[in-house]
Amino acid sequence: MTGEITVVLLWVAIVAIVVTLLGGAAAAMVWDPNSRRKARATGKGAALPLASIPAPHDSWPRRP
């Protein structure tokens, strides 16, 4: 009986650690206090060069 309780508590601890690590990784992906992409997009002269962006119909499907 005591061995079964120990195994169950061990699995509960392992699951808790995995859930904590996955939650921390997800939070780290979402939370970015100083996004480099945002800083680059809002910087002076960071407008998109629209002339260099091809039209969607030019890329697919390819026709000879």
MDTraj code that builds the backbone (N, CA, C; nanometers):
import mdtraj as md
import numpy as np

residues = "MET THR GLY GLU ILE THR VAL VAL LEU LEU TRP VAL ALA ILE VAL ALA ILE VAL VAL THR LEU LEU GLY GLY ALA ALA ALA ALA MET VAL TRP ASP PRO ASN SER ARG ARG LYS ALA ARG ALA THR GLY LYS GLY ALA ALA LEU PRO LEU ALA SER ILE PRO ALA PRO HIS ASP SER TRP PRO ARG ARG PRO".split()
xyz = np.array([
    [0.0832, -0.1202, 0.0000],
    [0.0000, 0.0000, 0.0000],
    [0.0869, 0.1255, 0.0000],
    [0.1906, 0.1260, 0.0839],
    [0.2761, 0.2445, 0.0928],
    [0.3532, 0.2657, -0.0375],
    [0.3936, 0.1550, -0.1025],
    [0.4656, 0.1654, -0.2300],
    [0.3786, 0.2248, -0.3388],
    [0.2510, 0.1890, -0.3405],
    [0.1598, 0.2423, -0.4410],
    [0.1408, 0.3921, -0.4232],
    [0.1300, 0.4356, -0.2988],
    [0.1131, 0.5788, -0.2709],
    [0.2377, 0.6549, -0.3131],
    [0.3539, 0.5967, -0.2893],
    [0.4793, 0.6612, -0.3288],
    [0.4882, 0.6767, -0.4798],
    [0.4491, 0.5738, -0.5529],
    [0.4536, 0.5794, -0.6991],
    [0.3550, 0.6839, -0.7508],
    [0.2371, 0.6891, -0.6935],
    [0.1379, 0.7880, -0.7366],
    [0.1877, 0.9294, -0.7079],
    [0.2455, 0.9507, -0.5901],
    [0.2980, 1.0836, -0.5575],
    [0.4148, 1.1207, -0.6481],
    [0.4964, 1.0240, -0.6848],
    [0.6072, 1.0492, -0.7775],
    [0.5545, 1.0933, -0.9132],
    [0.4518, 1.0243, -0.9639],
    [0.3938, 1.0622, -1.0928],
    [0.3258, 1.1992, -1.0856],
    [0.2609, 1.2281, -0.9745],
    [0.1986, 1.3601, -0.9585],
    [0.3060, 1.4680, -0.9613],
    [0.4186, 1.4436, -0.8970],
    [0.5274, 1.5416, -0.8965],
    [0.5862, 1.5584, -1.0360],
    [0.6023, 1.4490, -1.1082],
    [0.6564, 1.4582, -1.2449],
    [0.5626, 1.5354, -1.3352],
    [0.4337, 1.5075, -1.3269],
    [0.3354, 1.5793, -1.4092],
    [0.3331, 1.7271, -1.3723],
    [0.3425, 1.7590, -1.2443],
    [0.3431, 1.8989, -1.2017],
    [0.4654, 1.9720, -1.2566],
    [0.5798, 1.9066, -1.2565],
    [0.7009, 1.9699, -1.3100],
    [0.6883, 1.9926, -1.4600],
    [0.6367, 1.8940, -1.5323],
    [0.6217, 1.9089, -1.6769],
    [0.5220, 2.0191, -1.7100],
    [0.4117, 2.0236, -1.6398],
    [0.3113, 2.1283, -1.6647],
    [0.3696, 2.2659, -1.6339],
    [0.4467, 2.2769, -1.5281],
    [0.5084, 2.4049, -1.4931],
    [0.6076, 2.4481, -1.6002],
    [0.6882, 2.3559, -1.6483],
    [0.7854, 2.3909, -1.7524],
    [0.7173, 2.4296, -1.8827],
    [0.6134, 2.3561, -1.9212],
    [0.5418, 2.3908, -2.0439],
    [0.4695, 2.5244, -2.0307],
    [0.4123, 2.5497, -1.9142],
    [0.3463, 2.6783, -1.8921],
    [0.4448, 2.7936, -1.8957],
    [0.5621, 2.7731, -1.8389],
    [0.6652, 2.8773, -1.8436],
    [0.7144, 2.9026, -1.9842],
    [0.7293, 2.7968, -2.0632],
    [0.7721, 2.8137, -2.2023],
    [0.6665, 2.8873, -2.2834],
    [0.5401, 2.8540, -2.2613],
    [0.4328, 2.9228, -2.3334],
    [0.4265, 3.0700, -2.2936],
    [0.4432, 3.0978, -2.1652],
    [0.4416, 3.2373, -2.1196],
    [0.5601, 3.3141, -2.1762],
    [0.6753, 3.2494, -2.1867],
    [0.7933, 3.3168, -2.2413],
    [0.7756, 3.3476, -2.3890],
    [0.7032, 3.2612, -2.4620],
    [0.6807, 3.2882, -2.6034],
    [0.5830, 3.4037, -2.6230],
    [0.4882, 3.4165, -2.5338],
    [0.3864, 3.5209, -2.5481],
    [0.4366, 3.6541, -2.4955],
    [0.5048, 3.6532, -2.3823],
    [0.5434, 3.7771, -2.3150],
    [0.6786, 3.8223, -2.3650],
    [0.6848, 3.9393, -2.4271],
    [0.8096, 3.9975, -2.4736],
    [0.8015, 4.1470, -2.4472],
    [0.8682, 4.1966, -2.3425],
    [0.8523, 4.3375, -2.3048],
    [0.9039, 4.4357, -2.4088],
    [1.0053, 4.3977, -2.4850],
    [1.0602, 4.4892, -2.5840],
    [1.0797, 4.4120, -2.7127],
    [0.9732, 4.3945, -2.7826],
    [0.9767, 4.3141, -2.9032],
    [1.0661, 4.3787, -3.0079],
    [1.1612, 4.3014, -3.0567],
    [1.2504, 4.3554, -3.1600],
    [1.1742, 4.3798, -3.2884],
    [1.0759, 4.2932, -3.3168],
    [0.9982, 4.3124, -3.4387],
    [0.9166, 4.4410, -3.4301],
    [0.8546, 4.4659, -3.3113],
    [0.7763, 4.5879, -3.2942],
    [0.8666, 4.7102, -3.3007],
    [0.9835, 4.7030, -3.2373],
    [1.0759, 4.8157, -3.2385],
    [1.1245, 4.8439, -3.3801],
    [1.1486, 4.7388, -3.4575],
    [1.1932, 4.7565, -3.5949],
    [1.0818, 4.8157, -3.6807],
    [0.9574, 4.7714, -3.6569],
    [0.8457, 4.8173, -3.7392],
    [0.8087, 4.9618, -3.7092],
    [0.8317, 5.0053, -3.5856],
    [0.7946, 5.1417, -3.5496],
    [0.9111, 5.2389, -3.5609],
    [1.0273, 5.1897, -3.6009],
    [1.1437, 5.2772, -3.6146],
    [1.1272, 5.3729, -3.7318],
    [1.2066, 5.4782, -3.7309],
    [1.1988, 5.5784, -3.8365],
    [1.2459, 5.5184, -3.9689],
    [1.1697, 5.5408, -4.0731],
    [1.2049, 5.4895, -4.2046],
    [1.1854, 5.3397, -4.2190],
    [1.0966, 5.2822, -4.1432],
    [1.0764, 5.1379, -4.1480],
    [0.9540, 5.1007, -4.2307],
    [0.9177, 5.1837, -4.3244],
    [0.8005, 5.1542, -4.4072],
    [0.8311, 5.0366, -4.4992],
    [0.7283, 4.9608, -4.5325],
    [0.7471, 4.8466, -4.6208],
    [0.7722, 4.8940, -4.7640],
    [0.8691, 4.8368, -4.8293],
    [0.8922, 4.8717, -4.9703],
    [0.7895, 4.7990, -5.0572],
    [0.6764, 4.8606, -5.0770],
    [0.5658, 4.7946, -5.1459],
    [0.5987, 4.7605, -5.2900],
    [0.6879, 4.8351, -5.3510],
    [0.7219, 4.8073, -5.4897],
    [0.7947, 4.6740, -5.5035],
    [0.8643, 4.6309, -5.4007],
    [0.9409, 4.5062, -5.4108],
    [0.8591, 4.3837, -5.3741],
    [0.7378, 4.4015, -5.3255],
    [0.6534, 4.2878, -5.2890],
    [0.5758, 4.2440, -5.4125],
    [0.5969, 4.1192, -5.4559],
    [0.5253, 4.0740, -5.5761],
    [0.3767, 4.0540, -5.5488],
    [0.2999, 4.0613, -5.6534],
    [0.1566, 4.0367, -5.6419],
    [0.1341, 3.8893, -5.6104],
    [0.0274, 3.8547, -5.5365],
    [0.0033, 3.7147, -5.5010],
    [-0.0106, 3.6221, -5.6217],
    [-0.0663, 3.6714, -5.7297],
    [-0.0867, 3.5846, -5.8449],
    [0.0432, 3.5571, -5.9201],
    [0.1502, 3.6309, -5.8888],
    [0.2781, 3.6062, -5.9555],
    [0.3510, 3.4844, -5.8995],
    [0.3191, 3.4441, -5.7776],
    [0.3973, 3.3394, -5.7140],
    [0.3376, 3.1992, -5.7307],
    [0.2056, 3.1893, -5.7474],
    [0.1450, 3.0556, -5.7553],
    [0.0204, 3.0570, -5.8382],
    [-0.0077, 2.9620, -5.9185],
    [0.0830, 2.8559, -5.9647],
    [0.1805, 2.9089, -6.0672],
    [0.2930, 2.8450, -6.0785],
    [0.3935, 2.8903, -6.1754],
    [0.3503, 2.8463, -6.3159],
    [0.3521, 2.9392, -6.4042],
    [0.3158, 2.9085, -6.5437],
    [0.4349, 2.9451, -6.6326],
    [0.4655, 2.8601, -6.7301],
    [0.5804, 2.8897, -6.8183],
    [0.5543, 3.0052, -6.9113],
])
top = md.Topology()
chain = top.add_chain()
for i, resn in enumerate(residues, 1):
    res = top.add_residue(resn, chain, resSeq=i)
    for name in ("N", "CA", "C"):
        top.add_atom(name, md.element.get_by_symbol(name[0]), res)
traj = md.Trajectory(xyz[None], top)
